[in-house]
Amino acid sequence: MTRRAVTISAWLVGVAIACTDPYVPRVGLPTLDDPVPGDFTAVSAGLEHTCALANTEAFCWGSNEGGQLGVPEGATQCPRDTRFVPCEPRPVTVSGGLAFKDIGAGVLHSCAVSVGGAVYCWGDNLRGQLGDPGVRTSATPVRVLSNDVFTQVAVGGYHSCGLRTDGVAMCWGANNDGQLGQLTVGSGSAIPTPVSTAQRFASIAAGTRRTCGRTSDGSVYCWGAIWVSRQNGADVVRPEGTPTRVTQAPSFRALAVGAASTCGISSDNDGFCWESNAYGTLGNGSTTPSTIPVAVASTLEFVQLSVGKSHTCAIGTDARAYCWGADDVGQLGRSPALLNHRCATQTVCAIVPQPVAGWRRYTSVSAGEGSHTCAVALSGSIYCWGAGGMGQRGDGRLSNEWAPVRVQPVP
């Protein structure tokens, strides 16, 4: 058998595996465009930066104006309007040499769960989102002030949450909308505080201004900025410090929270979304919002999804990536020229799922708080598309790009 035939056979085997269980990272499988496999197992896209895990080692890239990359400011500067800000357009190793098993990127900070179950955060701490009131900013991971053992971390805009081994959700940081799950809305906390509920969660997810938790029976509870309506072109929300159950919903096995929309995957792999839909982020073929979950208009079945600022992305059971919502800078992974729909302020958009350009297969995807998207490929490499002005795509360039481009190999 020729070397080319071996490579193609390996790729076909990988696709077959991915179609049965693509949400389990399968690192190190060579493909036609990635003959040298990578080591990435997870990725999280924030506002203007991205963080990822290569096995248990953390890497970040993009804007570093708050230390959110986990390294001191370097010589590289990226232009923003009339000034320059510190940035790294290629992956850099997060300081500290810690081993992590989960990671999340927010607006100006990042957090990760160590292999031992401790949560560490780095970046800006103006609102207490690092979980330690003794620091203002930190370019080195700081352990949050808790001796609890955590299984997961969820990073919002200016708040963070962790899930303990007993299912208790702990949150810290800004609480102006009740996103910490405290009865007193507006009073933030610089240390981890239990969410005010008797519910125990199987997973949690955080968006810009709210947080949601999924229980073991598939019920979803949310707190923070709860979407109410859209008036005069603006979303109207109400602050809610008490976790409130999402009604008229199926049983969910996965959950994702964005800036103004929330989505989940039902127990039979169907996609459902609710709340704001100005940019088509619900994927139901319209821009009509909904206070209850509505089915994504697609015959696709999903295994993983992520909601960003104005777009949503998911991985199908075929291991392909699909996105919908705003595509003004290519965050859907599809040329805006191919889309004829306009949403909100005449923004190019897709109101139903669109396949990301290329034939590549993925294990997970992350839609950023800004306007970029990153996904872990079957090979263990990461590909990103969309906004790139701060280097958040990690390919060394500072331009926007609608086609997936490979993140530079880790140092």
N, C-alpha and C positions, 0 to 999 in steps of 0.2 A: 504493500500500500504506500502511495506517495505521501510526502509530508503534507501537501495541500489537502489530500483526502483525509488524513488524520485530523487536521485542523477543522475541516468542515464537519467531520463526524463528531468531534468534541463539542462543536457549537450546537449541532442538532440535538445531542444528548442534553446539553445545558438548557436548551429551549424546552425540551420535553419535561425536564425536571421543574423548570420555572412555571410551566403551565399547571402543574399539579400543586405547587406550593411556593410561589414566587416571593412571598413576603418573608421567607426565611433566608437571610443573607447567605449566599454561596460564593465565597470569595476564592479567587485563584483559578477561574475557568477561562482559558484562552479563547478569544473570539477572533473573527477575521480582522477587525480594526483594532483590537487590543491583544496582539500576540504575546505581549509581556503583561501578565495579570497584575492588578493592583491589590492593595491590602485594605481598602476602605470597607467598612461594614455599616456605617450610619452617617447621615448628613442632616444638618438643620440650617435653613436659610433664615436670617434675621432681616433687619431693615436694610442695612447697607454692608452687612458682613455675613459670613458663613462659617460654620464650624463643623467638624467631622471627626469621626473615629476611624483610625486604621488599626484594626484589632482593638487594643486598649489604649493606644496613644492618641492624644488630642491634637488637632491641627485647626487653625483658623486662617481666614484671609478676608480682605476688604478693608473698610474703614476702621481706623484704630484711634479715633479722637477721644474715646473714653477708656482706652485700654482693653476694649472688649475682645481683642485678639489674644490676650493673655501673654503679651510681650511688650516691652517698653517701646516707645515711639522710635522708629528708625529714620533713615534718611529719605525714604520715599514719601512723596507728597502727591495727593490727587486734587485736581481743581474742582471746587464747588462754588458756583456763582462767582463772586468776586474775591474769593480767598482760597487757600490751599489747606487741606487737612491731612493728618498722618494716615497712611494706608499701606497695605501690603497686597499687591495684585497676584501673589502666589502663596501657597500654603506655608505657614510658619508653625513651628512646634510650640505648643502652649508651655509656658514655663512651669517648673516644679517637678517634672518627671513623674507625675502621678499616673496611675493606671485607672481608666474609666470604663464604665459599661453603658452609660446613657449620657446624651449631651443635648443642649438646647441653646439657641441663639435668639436674643430679643432685639431691642432697639439699640441700647448702648451697653449691654452687658450679656454675659454668657454664663451658663451653669452646667455642671456635669455631676454624675453620681460615680463615686469611686467604686472599684471592685469590691471594697469592703463595706459599701453601703452609706458612706458619708457624702454629703453634698458640698461641693465647692463652687464658688462663683467668682467672676472677675469682671472688671470694667467700671462703669460709673455706679456710684452708690448714693446719689443725691436723694433718692426716695427710699433708701433702705433695701434695695433689691438684691444686694449681695448677702444680706442676712447677718451682717456684723456692723453694729453702729460705730465701731471704733475706727473705721476707715472711710475716707472720702472717695477715693478711687483706688483701684489696684490693678496693675498689669500682671499680677501673679495670682493664681487661684487662692481664694480665702475660704476656709471652712466655715459654713454657716454655724451660728451658735446653737447647736443642737447635738445631743448625743444619740439621737434616734438613728435607726437603720432604715435607709430608704431604698426603694426598688426602682423609682422613676423620678425624673424631674420634668417640669413643664415651665417654660419660660415665656412670659407675656411681654407687653411693651415695657412697663416699668415695675413689674412685679414677678415673683417667682413662686412656684409651688412644688412640693415634693410629696410623694406617696410613700407612707411607711409600710413596713412589712405586715402590719395588722389592718391595712386598708384605710387608715386615718389620713386625710389630706391635711398638709401643713402649708401655709402660705405666708409670704412676707413681701414688704415693699409698699408701693402706692396702693391706696384704698379709696380713691376719690369716687369710684363707682360701686364699691362693695366687692371688688374682685378678690379680696382676701377671705371673703366669706364670714365677715364679722358683722354682728348686729348693728354696731355703730359705724355707719357709712361715713367715709371721709377721714377717719383716724387710721393712718397707716401703721406699719410695724416694721422695725428694722431687725427683728428676730422671728424665727419661725413660730407661728401660732396656729393651733388646730382650727380648722374650719368649723363653724357653728352648726353642726348637724350630727345626728346619731348614725347617719349612713356610713357604710364602709364601701370603699370603691375598689374596683379591679383595675381601673386606669383613670388618668386625669389628662386634661388638655387645657392649654391657656392661649388666649388670643390677646390682642392689644389691650383691651380693657375689661375682659371677663374671663371666667374659668368655668369648666364643666367637668363633671366626674361621671363615670359609668360604673354601675354596680354589677355584681356577678350575675344578676338575672337579666341584664341588658337594659335596665332603666337608666335614664340620663337626667342628671340634676345640674343646673347652671346658676351662677351668681355673678354679679358685677353689672356691666352695662347691658341690660336686656333690651333688645330691639322692640320698638312699639309701632312706629310708622315712619313714613317718609313725607315730609312737607316742605314745599318750596325748594325741592332739590336737595334737601339735607335729611340725614337719618335722625330720627328722634328716638332717644333711649331713656329708660328709667333706671336709676341706681337700685340695686337689689343686693343686700348683704346676706340674705338668707337663701341657701340653696333651694331652688324651686324645680320641681319635676317637670320635664318636658312632656306634655300630654299629646294624645292621639299619635303616638309614635310606635314603631315596631320595636322589637327587641334588637338592640345594637350589640355588635361585637367589636366595633372600632369607632373612634370618635376623633374629630378634629375641629378646632376653633380658630377663626380668623379675626380680622378687624371688625367685620360687620355681619358675617355669616357663619353658620355652624353646619357641619355635615357629619354623617355617620354611615357606617356600613351595617346593614341588617344581618341577622343570623343566616339568611339565605343569599348573602353577598350582593344585595341590591344597594344602590346608593340613594341616600335621602339627605336633603338640605333644607334649611329654614332661615328665617329672618331677612335681612336686606338682600335685594336682588337687583340693585341699580345697574350693575355691570354684567348681569347674567350669571352670577356666581352660584346660583342654585341649580343651574344646568337643566332646568325643566322646560326649556323651549320658550321662555318668556322673560320679561323683566319685572313681572309682578311679584311683590314680596309675599311672604307667608309667615305667620306666627306659629304654624305647626309644620312638621316635616312633610315635604313633598318629594315624590320620586324623581330622581334624575332621569331625564328623557333619553333613555338608551337601553338597548338590549344587553349591554355589557354587564358582566359581573365583576365586582371589585374586591381586592384583597387588602388595599391600603390607600389612604387618601390624606390630603393636606389642604388647608385653606389659608390663603394669604390675605393681603390687603384688599385686592379687588379681583382675585382669580382663584380658582380651585384646580387641583391636579389629583390624579389617582392612578394606581397601578391596577390593570385588569388581570383576570385570571390567565390571560395570554401573555402576561409579563410585559406588555406594552404600556407606555405612559400616555395618559390622556389628560387634556386640560380644557378648561372653559372659563369664560369671564373676560376681563379686559386684556387686550393684546397690543396696547399702544407702543410698547417697547419690545415686543416679542416674547413676553413672559409665558405665552402659551406654547412656545416651541414650534410655532407655525408662522409663516410669513403673513404679516397683516394684509398684504396685497391679495391674499387668497380668501379673505373674509369680507363679506359685503354688508355685515350688520353693524349698526351703530348703537351704543348704549350711553346713558347718562349724558354728559356734555359732548355728544357726538364722538365718543371714544370707540375705536375699532374694537369689536368684541365678538365672542362666540357664545350663544345661549344654550348650546348643547355640546357634549364632549367632542373634542377634536383630537385625533392622534398626533402625538409629538413627531416632528419630522425625523425620518430615518427608520431603519428596521431594528434598531437596537432594543434589547430587552433589559428590563430593570427589576431590582428587588424592592426599592423604596423611592419615594419622591418627597420633596419639601418645597412648598410654595411660600415664598418669603413675605415678611411683613412689609417689604417694599415692592419691587416689581421685577424680581428675578426668581428663578426656580432651579433647583439642583436635584439630581437623582443618582443613586448608586446603581451602576450597571452590573450585569451578571458577572462580568470579568473582575469586579472589585475596583474598577475605576469610577470616578465621579464625573458627570457631565452637567454643565449648567447652561442656561439660556436666559435672555432678557436683559435687564439693566446691568451695566458694567462700569459705570463712571467712577466707582470707588474701588474697582478691582474685585467686586463681590462674586464674580464668576470664577476667579482663580486661575484663569488661563494666561495671565500676564498682560492682557489688553484692557483698555479703559473705555471701550466703545460698547454700544448696545448690540446684541446679536440674537436673532430669532432662532437660528439653528443650534442644536446642542454642541457645545465645545468641551473638550476634555480639560479638566483641572490638571494643572501641572503636577507631575509626580512629587510625592512628599520628599523633603530634604533627607 
